[in-house]
Amino acid sequence: MHMYIRLLEKIVSRYGPSKMLSFNTAHVLKTLQLLQHNAYVSRAKLSKDLGLGEGSIKTLIKHLKANSIISTTRAGCYLTSKGKKLCTNLLSVIPSELFIPTNSITVGNHNYAVLLRDYAFAIGSGLEQRDAVIRFGGQGATTLLFKDSKFVMPRTDYDCLKKEPDMRNILVSKLKPQEDDVIIIGSASDKITAELGTKSAALFTIASHEKHAGFN
């Protein structure tokens, strides 16, 4: 998995003395997901969904093309075979995500949940994921582990959704967690920051730990 994370990091690296980039690996992941679900994606749609200006989208496309992740036509951008492989492998670890309503364990008006498959081993106190979302511009994050069919906070056995059956049902039915999965819930004052901030925290978690044997 680390080879794919390194490729993401390469895509968002500056070339020579170029200006500081306004996008990061979370923007690349979102771009891959958009391209996976659409035959072609226009620059206008990328700009709207990523919250980036025209110049930043132009640079992002340039970097993706330089790394053979996408190609472009008049109809828009589309994934190459290399891009499809990158997307497939990343989504084997990040298989599900969704916006969720505000509840007792969220910290903002807009909340986005991302599932990390079999990554409980990589979670410490959960502060690392919170800080990653804040660095992106969000308000914070809550990290949950799925243990014995319960959603627990790191380093505890307390079922933190015991009194919120509706929220638990949403996470179980939509994200389909398995034993030792991680759910990161990032919060922000707007939807784009909540989503991309949570993706950023998920990618940070993967990048910060040794490659797990299950995803060679």
C-alpha positions in Angstrom: 0.0 0.0 0.0 2.9 2.4 0.7 3.9 2.4 -3.0 0.4 3.9 -3.8 0.7 6.4 -1.0 4.2 7.4 -2.3 2.6 7.9 -5.8 0.0 10.2 -4.3 2.8 12.2 -2.6 4.7 12.3 -5.8 1.7 13.7 -7.6 1.4 16.6 -5.1 5.1 17.4 -5.1 6.3 20.7 -6.6 8.3 20.6 -9.8 11.5 22.6 -9.5 11.0 26.2 -8.3 7.3 26.2 -8.9 4.9 27.9 -6.5 3.4 26.3 -3.4 0.6 23.9 -4.4 -2.9 24.5 -3.2 -3.9 20.8 -3.3 -2.8 17.7 -1.5 -3.3 13.9 -1.5 -6.9 14.2 -0.4 -7.7 16.2 -3.5 -6.1 13.6 -5.6 -8.1 10.8 -3.9 -11.3 12.7 -4.5 -10.4 13.3 -8.1 -9.8 9.5 -8.6 -13.2 8.8 -7.0 -14.9 11.2 -9.3 -13.2 9.7 -12.4 -14.1 6.2 -11.2 -17.8 7.0 -11.2 -17.9 9.1 -14.4 -16.5 8.3 -17.9 -15.3 11.9 -18.2 -15.0 14.7 -15.7 -14.7 18.4 -16.7 -12.4 21.0 -15.2 -15.5 22.9 -14.0 -16.8 19.9 -12.1 -13.4 19.3 -10.5 -13.3 22.9 -9.5 -16.7 22.7 -7.9 -16.3 19.4 -6.1 -12.7 20.0 -4.9 -13.3 23.6 -3.9 -10.2 24.7 -6.0 -9.8 27.6 -8.4 -9.3 27.2 -12.2 -5.5 27.7 -11.9 -5.1 25.0 -9.2 -7.2 22.6 -11.2 -5.1 23.2 -14.3 -2.0 22.4 -12.2 -3.6 19.4 -10.6 -4.4 18.0 -14.1 -0.9 18.7 -15.2 0.6 16.7 -12.3 -1.9 13.8 -12.8 -1.0 13.6 -16.5 2.7 13.8 -15.8 2.4 10.7 -13.7 0.2 8.9 -16.3 -2.8 8.8 -13.9 -5.2 10.5 -16.3 -5.5 11.5 -19.9 -7.7 14.3 -21.3 -9.9 14.9 -24.3 -12.4 17.6 -25.2 -15.0 15.7 -23.2 -12.9 16.0 -20.0 -10.4 13.9 -18.0 -10.5 10.1 -17.7 -8.5 7.5 -15.8 -5.6 5.6 -17.5 -5.0 2.0 -16.7 -2.4 3.1 -14.1 -4.9 5.5 -12.6 -7.5 2.8 -12.4 -5.1 0.5 -10.6 -4.1 3.3 -8.2 -7.8 4.0 -7.4 -8.7 0.3 -7.0 -5.9 -0.3 -4.5 -6.6 2.8 -2.5 -10.3 1.9 -2.3 -9.5 -1.6 -1.1 -8.4 0.1 2.2 -10.9 3.0 2.0 -14.0 1.1 0.8 -16.8 3.3 2.1 -17.5 6.8 3.3 -20.5 9.2 3.7 -21.8 12.3 5.3 -23.5 11.7 8.6 -25.8 13.8 10.8 -24.6 15.7 13.8 -24.7 13.5 16.9 -23.1 13.2 20.4 -19.7 12.2 19.0 -19.3 14.8 16.3 -17.8 18.2 16.7 -19.1 20.3 13.8 -22.1 21.1 11.6 -20.9 19.1 8.7 -19.5 15.6 9.4 -18.0 13.1 7.1 -17.1 9.4 8.0 -14.4 7.4 6.2 -13.8 3.7 6.9 -10.3 2.3 7.0 -10.3 -1.5 6.5 -8.4 -3.5 9.1 -6.4 -0.5 10.4 -7.1 -0.5 14.1 -3.4 -1.5 14.6 -2.4 2.0 13.4 -4.5 4.0 15.8 -3.0 5.5 18.9 -5.1 8.0 20.9 -7.0 9.3 17.9 -5.4 12.8 18.4 -3.3 12.2 15.2 -6.5 12.0 13.1 -8.0 15.0 14.8 -4.9 17.1 14.2 -4.8 16.0 10.5 -8.4 17.3 10.0 -7.5 20.6 11.8 -4.5 21.0 9.6 -6.8 20.8 6.6 -8.9 23.6 8.0 -11.6 21.5 9.8 -12.8 21.7 13.4 -11.6 18.2 14.5 -12.3 14.5 14.3 -13.6 11.5 16.2 -11.9 8.2 15.6 -13.8 5.0 16.3 -12.7 1.3 16.3 -15.1 -1.5 15.5 -14.5 -4.2 18.1 -16.8 -7.0 19.0 -19.6 -5.5 17.0 -19.2 -2.2 19.0 -18.0 1.2 18.1 -15.4 2.1 20.7 -13.0 5.0 21.3 -9.3 4.2 21.0 -7.8 2.6 24.2 -11.3 1.9 25.6 -14.0 -0.8 25.5 -16.9 1.6 25.9 -19.6 1.4 23.4 -19.9 5.1 22.5 -23.0 4.6 20.3 -24.9 2.5 22.8 -27.3 5.4 23.4 -27.5 6.4 19.7 -29.0 3.3 17.9 -30.0 5.4 14.8 -26.4 6.6 14.3 -25.1 3.1 14.9 -27.5 1.7 12.3 -26.4 4.3 9.7 -22.7 3.4 10.2 -23.3 -0.3 10.1 -25.6 -0.3 7.1 -23.8 2.2 5.0 -20.1 1.7 5.9 -20.4 -2.1 6.6 -17.5 -2.2 9.2 -15.7 -5.4 10.0 -13.7 -6.4 13.1 -10.6 -4.0 13.6 -11.8 -1.5 11.1 -11.4 2.2 11.8 -14.0 5.0 11.2 -12.7 8.5 11.2 -15.4 11.2 11.4 -14.1 14.6 10.4 -16.0 17.8 11.1 -15.9 21.3 9.6 -18.1 24.3 8.9 -18.6 23.4 5.3 -19.1 20.1 3.4 -16.0 20.2 1.2 -13.6 20.7 4.1 -15.3 18.0 6.2 -15.0 15.5 3.4 -11.5 16.3 2.2 -10.2 16.8 5.7 -11.4 13.3 6.7 -9.8 11.8 3.6 -6.6 13.6 4.5 -6.7 12.1 8.0 -7.3 8.6 6.5 -4.4 8.9 4.1 -2.2 10.3 6.8 -3.0 7.2 9.0 -2.0 4.9 6.2 1.2 6.8 5.3 2.3 7.0 8.9 2.5 3.3 9.5 4.3 0.3 8.0 2.6 -1.5 5.2 0.0 -4.0 6.5 0.4 -7.6 5.4 -3.2 -7.7 4.2 -2.6 -5.1 1.5 0.7 -6.1 -0.2 
